[in-house]
């Protein structure tokens, strides 16, 4: 039985325990594994849990698919954090050098996907996604944190924004573009690994300046730098080379950096204004 168009069913599971029962019940054609302990900074506080979910959990999923549903295709959400301190630009052939528990666990899962693909002939691919954002981004992530604080300051309900490292360089894209890339990977004739990125890099400071300029706010008056927000090990610069997926699958991003920031601000303004009306 399939749900009505545009609808879906929610099934509960845990990567730590395995998802074999869901594979038996659902019999999926495709599995997109986006589950993870997803916050890089927090991974330093809970490194063992991060490994259990992001590394061992993926291995359990691979084993469940191999044993229960070997024809099921698997998409694994890999991460640009696997490159760590390796200088950009970063492509599929760039050396990985993760510097966080999150990046290390993601790299373990990346290699396990490749091992199962080559060893058992499974359709399993890694999408090495660089930073991707949207208005739905969690509030503890720096992009949403900046946008939310700036909007609240503009509306008079917040006074200051506290941040750590403004120099970190990131390749930011829109989640809609990246989800499209995920789907395209799963429709490929053969499974492989692909980098997904915009090919442009901006610092956290650049992101901050663009948001504050669009809302006519003064950074010097409103932003406080606090070292407690910095990571023990920082990834200095990420800049992806997505030539492979563009050539082989025809993927192209549709959203610009400015488009992304504008959409996040507009959605945050609507959200915060609706709260004030209650």
N, C-alpha and C positions, 0 to 999 in steps of 0.2 A: 504494500500500500504506500503510495506516495502522497506527500502533503500537497495542499493546494498551491498553485503557482505563487511564487513570492514568499511562501511560508516555509517553515522548517520545524523539525523536532529537536528537542534538547535531550541529550543523553549525558549522564554524569559518569565521569571516570577519573582515574588518577594514573599519571605516567609512572609514578613510583611503584604502583601495584600491577601495572600492565592493563592493556585494553583488549585482551583476547575475547572477553565476553561480548564486547561491542562488535568486534569483527564477526563473531558468530551470529549475532542478532541482526546486524545491519547489512552485512555482505557488501561493503562499499566497493565501487569501482575505483575511487580515488580517495586518498587520505592526505590532507594538508596539515602537517604538524607545525602549528604555530605556538604550541604550548611551551612555556619555559618560565624559569625564574628570570624575568626579563630586565631587571634593573642592574646595570653594571656596577654602580656605586654600592648597592646593597649586597652584591655578590661577595664583596670583601668581608661583610659582616656575617654572612651565612654561606661560607664556601663549601661545606659538606653537603648541605641541602641543594645548593646550586649544582653540584656534581651529580647528585642522585637524580635530579629531575632532568637537567639539560644534557647529561652524558649517558648515564645508566638507563634513564627512562626511555631514551631514543633507542638504545640497544634492545630493551624489552619490546618496544614497538616493532622493531625490525624482526625479532624472533617470532612475535605473534603473527605477523603477516606471513613470514616464511612458512610457519607450521600450519596456520589456519586458513589463510587466504592468499596464496602465492601469486595470484594474478592481479591482486590489488596494487595500483600504482601509489607510490609514496613521494610526497614533496616534503623535504626537510628544510626548515628555515635556518639557514646558516647565517653568519654575521660578519660584517666588516671588522668587528672587534677581534677576529682571529688574526688579523694582520698586525695588530698591536703597534709595536715600535718600528715596524718596517716602513721605510720612507715611501711616499706616494710617487707616481700613481700606482694603484694596486689592481691587478687583473687575476685571472684564473691561474696564471703561472708564477705569480709573485710568492715569495717565501712567507710563510706564516710565522708570526712571533708574538703570540698573545701575552698580555701583561696583567690580566685580571682573571679571577676564578671563572667569571662568565665567559670570557674569550677562550680560556683553556677547555672548559666543558663543551663549548660549541665546536671547538676543533676536534675533540674526541668524537663527537657525534658525526661530524663531517666525514672523518675517516672511516667510521663504522658504516655509514651509508655507502661509501665507495667499496668497502670490503664486501658487503652483502650484494651489491650490484654485480661486482666482478665474480664473486665466489658462487653465487646462487642464481645469477641471471635475472635478478629482480629488477623491475622498473622502479628505481629509486634515484632521485636527483636532489642535488643541493642548490638552493638559491642563495648565493652569497650577497645578501642585501645590505646596502649601505643605509644610513639613517633615513627613515621614511616617517613622515608626520601627517597629522590631520587634526581636525577639531576634536577628535575622539581620543587623542593622546592622553595618557595618564598624567595627573597633575604633578607628580613628583619628577617627571622628566623635564629637562631644562627648557625646551621649547614651549611646552604648555605652561610651565611655571612662569616664564617671562610674560607670555601673552595674558595669562589670567591675572597676574599681579598688575600689569600695565593697565588693563581694562578696569580693574578695581580701583586703582589709583585715579584714573580718569574720572570715574564715577564718584569718587570721594569716600570710598569705603575701606581703603587701605592706604597706608602712609609710605612704607618702604618695601623694597625688594632686596633680598639677600642672595648673593651669588658667590661662586667660587672662582674657577678658572675661566677667564674670558678669552684666552688666547687659543684654546683648542679649536682646530680646524675640522669641519665636517662637510660631507657631501650630502646635502639634504634634498630629498624628493618627496613627492606626494604619495600617500599610501594607495590611492586609487590606481596610479600608474604601476605601482609595484605588485599589487594584487593581480592586475592584468598580466604582468610578466610571469607570475607564478602559474597562472592558468595556461599560458602559452608553453611553458616548460613541460607541463603534464600532457600536452597535445603533441609534443615532438615525436618523431618516429623512433628515436632512440633516447634513453635517459642519459643525462650528462650533468655537468655542473656549470652554472652561469653566474657571472657578476651582474648585479642590477644597480645602476647608479646614474646620476645626472651628468657627471663629468665636470661639475663645478664645485668649488669649495668656498665656504664662508666660515668665519670664526664665530664663536658664541657672542663675542662683542659685536660683530656685524649684525647678527640676528637681533640682538638687543637694540642696537641703534635704529634698525629699520622699524621695529615695533614701536619704539618710543617716538620716532619721527612721525609715524602715521597717526599717532594719538596726541601729538604736540606736547610731549612730556620732556622734562629736563632730567637727563641721566644723573648728573652731578648732585642734584637735590634729592633724588629718589632711590638711587642704587647704592647699596653697601656691600663691599667685598669682604668675605669672611672665609678664612682658610679652612674652617671646619667642613665646608662644603666640597673641598677638593678630594680627589681620589688618592689613595696611597701610591698608585702607579697611574700616570696619565698617558693616554694615547694622544700624541701631539697633533697628528694630521692624518686624515682619511680622504682619499680622492680616488674614486673608482673609474676603471676603464671598462666600459660595457660594450666594447666593439664586437665581442663574440655574439652576444644575444641579439644585437642589432643586425648583424650579418646573417646569422643562422636562423633566427626566428622572426626577424622583422619588427622587433619591439622598439618603440620610441616613446619617451616620456612626453606627456601633453602639458603638464603643469610646470610653470617656472617657479623660481624661488619667491619672487614677488607675489605670484598667484597664491602660493601656499600660505604665506604670512598674512595676506589680505583675508583669505577665507577663514583662517584661524581667529583673527581679530573679530571679524564680523559675527562669527558663531558665538564667540565668547561674550561679545556685547549683547547679543540677543539673550543669551543664557543669564547673564548677570542682571540685565534690566528686568527680566521676568521674575527673578528672585526678589528684586526691590519692590515689585508691584504686589507681592503676596501680603 
